[in-house]
Amino acid sequence: MLNQYETVFICTPVLSEPQVKEAVKKFKELIAENGGEMIHEEDWGMKKLAYPIQKKSTGFYHLFEFKADPSFISKYETEFRRDERVIRFMTVKLDKYAIEYSNKRKKLQKAKTEQEG
């Protein structure tokens, strides 16, 4: 039984754009290799942190929404802890209300992009 999860992680600001993309690709591939299914991905870009982390005040934010086996999450989070490019991460299991909210949010984003384009 696959559960739906959402992970937001912050990469250190000293990385170049290709290095951030490489880190994102690594975690995306990790999900796929372990039988997970990527649902949605967002690149929020460089943002100011609410408080300094490791003496840094900004970071590259990225969001993954995916389905995976519950046993995979501990392995997934271990990889985040080992990767020096990631300064913070958080994975949450989405319940039916969070999934519904996420779908509404994606629809609104899509409508907004279509209006601009």
Secondary structure, 3 states (H helix, E strand, C coil): CCEEEEEEEEECCCCCHHHHHHHHHHHHHHHHHCCCEEEEEEEEEEEEEEEEECCEEEEEEEEEEEEECCCHHHHHHHHHHHCCCEEEEEEEECCHHHHHHHHHHHHHHHHHHHHHC
